[in-house]
Amino acid sequence: MNNTWKIYMLTLISFFVGTSQFGIVGMLDKIADSVGVSVPTAGQLVTVFALGNAIGTPFVMVATAKMSQRKQLLLALSIILLGIISTLVLPGFGLLMASRVLLGVGTGVFVVTAYAIAAKLAAPGKQGGAMANVAMGFSSSLVFGVPIGRVIAESYDWKMIFWIIGILSLIAVFVVVRTIPEMEGEGVISLSNRFAILKNPLLAVTLCVTFFVFIGFSIVDTYITPYLTAIMPTAKHEISVILFAMGIASVIGSKFGGLLADRIGTFRTLISSLIIQVLALGLLSLGSGWIIVTVMLLMVWVVACWMFGPTQNFNLVSLVPEASGIVLSLNSSFVQLGFAAGAGIGGIAVGSISIMAITWISALSVVCAAVLFIFTRSFSQAGQLIDR
């Protein structure tokens, strides 16, 4: 197998590894019914996965820094397998939460290591494209994983998707052993050195923008299935189609964000994304009573959200180009922390107020992000935030 196919193989594994994170969003109500908890309580499965990913991954990467990267990849797949087995066989909601933590750590370690291996396997000058392929595999799990999870949960049991991921993960272990060569690790970079970069106040505030944006995203995304069920009580079978359409919208948003950044600049693209998110969420909060209008607003919101992601990565790298790897890793942790906080806040809102409250609470979080982002613009010196 040549290196190009090895990179595609890592992309494929990234897809079903990512599905272990996003798949449950489409079947949260089914999980809640099966383990005897409320939907808001079940939503905390998203919180603990994201916390495991954001907090556990850096510690595991530091602890295994002297390992070869192939061994790190196999360790990640082993942790994922352990998490899946725990999900399938252990009883009770508490143990299911623990299983999600394991899956979060394993997924985080896999994605970080797969990026590094893909870059080493790529031909000179094509490292960025190789890493983008791995990222595409992971992001595609959001496009297809959520609706696939919903369809499988409707047709079979919600655990079926984890049987499938588990079998594929086991196959992936043997494929990695046979195809990925031994590669030296990146060396030991202490946690203190990784976080020292946060002493840059502009960078720290910009990462907080990421945090608030993904709080807003997670509040709605985690509870999107019960939200759609609430506004479409007689059209449950159409929910899978809507989830798939929202996934497609995320791809469109990612592509459109890059094109727009090239045309109007990073700052204008990011602030446009935030404004559109607030407007779409505000209109959703008002409620039109027209299902088609609600679905269209959700699509606009998703496009705007995913305009933000890749453009923010470019914005952060432009701030500290000499430490791009550490910056992107920190941004990933802030994304996951946003997922965790958003799922928690959304659960509180759904349990104590109403499922319909998630849109305006999400809008408030994005407003906070916009205020912080405007502050970074005024705080930075002319040209410090790239605006081409």
Legacy VTK file of the C-alpha trace (Angstrom):
# vtk DataFile Version 3.0
C-alpha trace
ASCII
DATASET POLYDATA
POINTS 388 float
0.000 0.000 0.000
1.523 3.323 -1.047
1.519 6.321 1.249
-1.408 8.034 -0.480
-3.645 5.049 0.253
-2.364 4.939 3.825
-3.507 8.541 4.266
-6.923 7.672 2.829
-7.067 4.739 5.227
-6.441 7.096 8.154
-9.193 9.351 6.770
-11.647 6.450 6.740
-10.754 5.415 10.291
-11.159 9.047 11.378
-14.691 8.962 9.990
-15.977 6.091 12.105
-13.933 7.203 15.125
-15.641 10.603 14.844
-19.023 8.890 14.555
-18.497 7.603 18.111
-18.709 11.257 19.188
-21.409 12.682 16.960
-23.575 9.589 16.404
-25.370 9.796 19.744
-26.688 13.298 19.015
-29.212 11.843 16.572
-30.475 9.219 19.026
-30.297 10.953 22.405
-33.998 10.315 23.095
-33.573 6.587 22.379
-30.604 6.353 24.755
-32.521 8.227 27.458
-35.453 5.797 27.189
-33.215 2.716 27.267
-31.279 3.683 30.411
-34.196 5.284 32.213
-33.058 8.895 32.415
-34.373 12.175 31.064
-33.150 13.611 27.767
-31.292 16.476 29.540
-29.497 13.923 31.707
-28.616 11.824 28.661
-27.222 14.979 27.072
-24.416 14.902 29.638
-22.969 11.978 27.665
-21.841 14.660 25.209
-20.376 16.698 28.077
-18.222 13.912 29.523
-17.013 12.812 26.064
-15.868 16.344 25.293
-14.219 16.746 28.703
-12.414 13.447 28.274
-11.226 14.602 24.872
-10.183 18.106 25.924
-8.563 17.267 29.263
-7.454 13.664 28.856
-5.840 13.918 25.429
-2.991 16.313 26.396
-2.090 14.175 29.421
-2.008 10.954 27.385
0.028 12.607 24.632
2.610 13.843 27.163
2.706 10.459 28.949
3.258 8.571 25.673
5.542 11.095 23.974
8.447 8.619 23.872
6.340 5.993 22.083
6.486 5.592 18.332
3.522 7.205 16.630
2.287 3.841 15.350
2.113 2.621 18.953
0.285 5.812 19.937
-2.234 5.159 17.164
-2.717 1.556 18.316
-3.075 2.753 21.923
-5.785 5.199 20.822
-7.694 2.469 18.968
-7.343 0.182 22.000
-8.830 2.870 24.276
-11.666 3.356 21.784
-12.323 -0.397 21.702
-12.369 -0.518 25.489
-14.831 2.375 25.555
-17.086 0.673 22.998
-17.028 -2.675 24.833
-17.910 -0.841 28.052
-20.756 0.923 26.267
-22.159 -2.349 25.000
-21.875 -4.586 28.065
-21.806 -2.469 31.239
-25.189 -1.677 32.834
-26.429 1.649 34.120
-26.088 5.274 33.158
-23.070 5.915 35.405
-20.956 3.298 33.661
-22.174 4.587 30.293
-20.815 8.003 31.299
-17.452 6.422 32.148
-17.433 4.688 28.772
-17.959 8.024 27.045
-14.939 9.470 28.878
-12.795 6.604 27.545
-14.118 7.182 24.033
-13.355 10.892 24.319
-9.748 10.276 25.331
-9.215 7.608 22.660
-10.738 9.774 19.930
-8.623 12.782 20.877
-5.382 10.793 20.903
-6.258 9.135 17.604
-7.010 12.381 15.768
-3.882 14.185 17.030
-1.646 11.223 16.135
-3.323 10.635 12.769
-2.615 14.269 11.813
1.078 13.834 12.605
1.384 10.497 10.786
-0.450 11.771 7.711
1.940 14.716 7.482
4.944 12.360 7.614
3.469 10.006 5.020
2.734 12.834 2.580
5.075 13.871 -0.196
7.078 17.081 0.384
4.859 20.119 -0.037
1.657 18.111 0.394
1.592 17.770 4.173
-1.222 20.283 4.562
-3.432 18.396 2.132
-2.766 15.123 3.943
-3.784 16.636 7.284
-6.856 18.165 5.643
-7.883 14.691 4.471
-7.801 13.376 8.041
-9.785 16.429 9.167
-12.301 15.777 6.389
-12.802 12.214 7.640
-13.514 13.444 11.149
-15.808 16.288 10.053
-17.662 13.958 7.675
-18.732 11.976 10.722
-20.834 15.002 11.664
-22.387 15.062 8.175
-23.224 11.370 7.999
-22.754 10.036 11.540
-25.709 11.880 13.106
-28.342 10.834 10.518
-26.872 7.317 10.255
-27.076 6.987 14.033
-30.706 8.135 13.914
-31.671 5.706 11.145
-30.016 2.767 12.914
-31.612 3.709 16.247
-35.040 3.878 14.570
-34.607 0.553 12.769
-32.690 -1.458 15.390
-31.285 -0.680 18.833
-29.170 2.414 19.510
-26.245 0.178 20.516
-26.054 -1.246 16.990
-24.000 1.733 15.778
-21.408 0.945 18.472
-21.271 -2.707 17.426
-20.449 -1.476 13.923
-17.835 1.039 15.132
-16.314 -1.597 17.409
-15.917 -4.139 14.611
-14.431 -1.497 12.311
-12.058 -0.348 15.083
-10.866 -3.919 15.587
-10.222 -4.274 11.867
-8.413 -0.915 11.958
-5.986 -2.262 14.597
-4.853 -5.037 12.235
-4.695 -2.656 9.265
-2.530 -0.171 11.188
-0.181 -2.957 12.326
0.244 -4.111 8.717
0.478 -0.756 6.939
1.771 2.041 9.195
5.573 2.014 9.634
7.319 2.813 12.890
7.747 6.572 13.276
9.421 8.494 16.041
7.207 10.555 18.291
7.295 14.322 18.388
9.306 14.321 21.612
8.308 15.448 25.070
6.621 18.847 25.267
5.492 19.443 28.846
1.989 20.642 29.634
3.457 23.809 31.143
5.163 24.609 27.833
1.980 23.854 25.904
-0.058 26.248 28.044
2.625 28.925 28.378
1.495 30.320 25.050
-1.763 31.406 26.743
0.224 34.206 28.394
-0.341 36.034 25.121
-3.542 37.944 26.064
-4.734 38.399 22.491
-4.430 34.676 21.837
-6.150 33.786 25.118
-9.137 36.027 24.378
-9.355 34.736 20.806
-9.493 31.163 22.136
-12.306 32.274 24.449
-14.198 33.349 21.313
-13.908 29.757 20.093
-15.160 28.551 23.479
-18.317 30.689 23.446
-19.118 29.927 19.803
-19.014 26.188 20.453
-21.013 26.553 23.653
-23.691 28.106 21.436
-23.333 25.365 18.848
-23.450 22.536 21.390
-26.499 23.884 23.232
-28.585 23.428 20.094
-26.736 20.580 18.402
-26.825 18.257 21.436
-30.604 18.577 21.766
-31.444 18.968 18.080
-33.389 15.686 17.914
-35.758 16.426 20.844
-36.020 20.005 19.525
-37.113 18.791 16.097
-39.431 16.244 17.706
-41.054 19.054 19.712
-41.760 21.207 16.658
-42.576 18.231 14.376
-44.372 15.709 16.634
-46.042 13.924 13.713
-43.041 13.793 11.389
-40.448 11.750 13.286
-39.282 9.863 10.198
-38.355 13.146 8.484
-35.904 14.023 11.274
-33.164 11.846 9.749
-33.502 13.737 6.471
-33.262 17.088 8.255
-30.180 15.938 10.193
-28.549 14.844 6.950
-29.371 18.217 5.348
-27.807 20.001 8.329
-24.690 17.892 7.878
-24.469 18.936 4.238
-24.910 22.543 5.376
-21.864 22.155 7.639
-19.734 21.127 4.634
-21.048 24.081 2.631
-20.252 26.406 5.532
-16.679 25.125 5.815
-16.017 25.632 2.111
-17.825 28.969 1.950
-15.943 30.290 4.981
-12.590 29.717 3.282
-13.715 31.338 0.038
-15.197 34.316 1.873
-12.060 34.800 3.964
-9.998 35.043 0.774
-12.365 37.647 -0.656
-13.296 39.896 2.266
-10.725 39.021 4.938
-10.595 36.939 8.092
-12.113 39.510 10.447
-15.101 40.287 8.229
-15.748 36.584 7.617
-15.665 35.752 11.317
-17.836 38.677 12.398
-20.301 37.892 9.586
-20.491 34.311 10.821
-21.252 35.476 14.368
-23.889 38.002 13.264
-25.658 35.466 11.053
-25.674 32.926 13.889
-27.240 35.429 16.281
-29.878 36.494 13.737
-30.811 32.902 12.819
-31.027 31.831 16.470
-32.998 34.964 17.364
-35.547 34.277 14.629
-35.778 30.644 15.720
-36.500 31.860 19.255
-39.393 33.975 18.025
-40.948 30.910 16.390
-42.817 31.260 13.122
-45.025 28.184 13.402
-43.910 27.243 9.891
-41.819 24.095 9.934
-40.152 24.873 6.591
-39.036 28.284 7.888
-37.625 26.693 11.037
-35.670 24.137 9.018
-34.322 26.838 6.685
-33.195 28.939 9.663
-31.450 25.896 11.130
-29.642 25.375 7.819
-28.527 29.023 7.751
-27.339 28.706 11.349
-25.300 25.583 10.569
-23.682 27.200 7.515
-22.723 30.226 9.632
-21.337 28.023 12.436
-19.083 26.105 10.073
-17.953 29.275 8.331
-16.395 30.079 11.694
-14.375 26.904 12.334
-11.696 26.797 9.595
-11.488 30.592 9.415
-10.787 30.774 13.149
-7.992 28.216 12.711
-6.365 30.463 10.118
-6.888 33.493 12.344
-5.170 31.790 15.296
-2.221 30.561 13.245
-1.754 34.086 11.901
-1.418 35.338 15.486
1.331 32.890 16.476
2.715 31.339 13.279
5.835 30.059 15.040
3.713 27.772 17.280
0.925 26.771 14.918
0.771 23.142 16.075
0.349 24.045 19.750
-2.166 26.784 18.920
-4.333 24.439 16.832
-4.152 21.803 19.554
-5.279 24.351 22.149
-8.082 25.514 19.857
-9.254 21.906 19.555
-9.334 21.660 23.360
-11.359 24.875 23.598
-13.780 23.486 20.979
-14.280 20.349 23.084
-14.644 22.377 26.284
-17.300 24.423 24.476
-19.071 21.204 23.503
-18.986 20.064 27.132
-20.233 23.345 28.589
-22.922 23.718 25.917
-24.300 20.229 26.518
-24.416 20.953 30.258
-26.072 24.357 29.878
-28.521 22.964 27.331
-29.445 20.132 29.684
-30.187 22.598 32.471
-32.301 24.717 30.104
-34.269 21.752 28.778
-34.856 20.359 32.265
-35.779 23.592 34.045
-37.221 25.838 31.323
-38.178 24.303 27.972
-36.612 22.644 24.950
-37.565 25.777 23.019
-35.261 27.879 25.235
-32.092 26.412 23.746
-32.086 28.757 20.742
-32.120 32.044 22.640
-29.614 30.785 25.225
-27.373 29.733 22.340
-27.810 33.208 20.824
-26.633 34.820 24.088
-23.472 32.712 24.037
-22.707 33.776 20.461
-23.311 37.419 21.415
-20.649 36.987 24.123
-18.324 35.556 21.474
-18.990 38.516 19.165
-18.287 41.051 21.932
-15.002 39.330 22.756
-14.054 39.137 19.098
-14.681 42.849 18.566
-12.558 43.469 21.673
-9.671 41.505 20.120
-9.936 43.692 17.041
-9.660 46.907 19.043
-7.016 45.405 21.344
-4.686 44.262 18.598
-2.336 46.551 16.779
-3.042 47.396 13.160
-2.326 44.321 11.081
-1.981 41.955 14.036
-5.233 40.308 13.061
-4.824 39.508 9.382
-7.531 41.114 7.294
-6.881 40.612 3.667
LINES 1 389
388 0 1 2 3 4 5 6 7 8 9 10 11 12 13 14 15 16 17 18 19 20 21 22 23 24 25 26 27 28 29 30 31 32 33 34 35 36 37 38 39 40 41 42 43 44 45 46 47 48 49 50 51 52 53 54 55 56 57 58 59 60 61 62 63 64 65 66 67 68 69 70 71 72 73 74 75 76 77 78 79 80 81 82 83 84 85 86 87 88 89 90 91 92 93 94 95 96 97 98 99 100 101 102 103 104 105 106 107 108 109 110 111 112 113 114 115 116 117 118 119 120 121 122 123 124 125 126 127 128 129 130 131 132 133 134 135 136 137 138 139 140 141 142 143 144 145 146 147 148 149 150 151 152 153 154 155 156 157 158 159 160 161 162 163 164 165 166 167 168 169 170 171 172 173 174 175 176 177 178 179 180 181 182 183 184 185 186 187 188 189 190 191 192 193 194 195 196 197 198 199 200 201 202 203 204 205 206 207 208 209 210 211 212 213 214 215 216 217 218 219 220 221 222 223 224 225 226 227 228 229 230 231 232 233 234 235 236 237 238 239 240 241 242 243 244 245 246 247 248 249 250 251 252 253 254 255 256 257 258 259 260 261 262 263 264 265 266 267 268 269 270 271 272 273 274 275 276 277 278 279 280 281 282 283 284 285 286 287 288 289 290 291 292 293 294 295 296 297 298 299 300 301 302 303 304 305 306 307 308 309 310 311 312 313 314 315 316 317 318 319 320 321 322 323 324 325 326 327 328 329 330 331 332 333 334 335 336 337 338 339 340 341 342 343 344 345 346 347 348 349 350 351 352 353 354 355 356 357 358 359 360 361 362 363 364 365 366 367 368 369 370 371 372 373 374 375 376 377 378 379 380 381 382 383 384 385 386 387
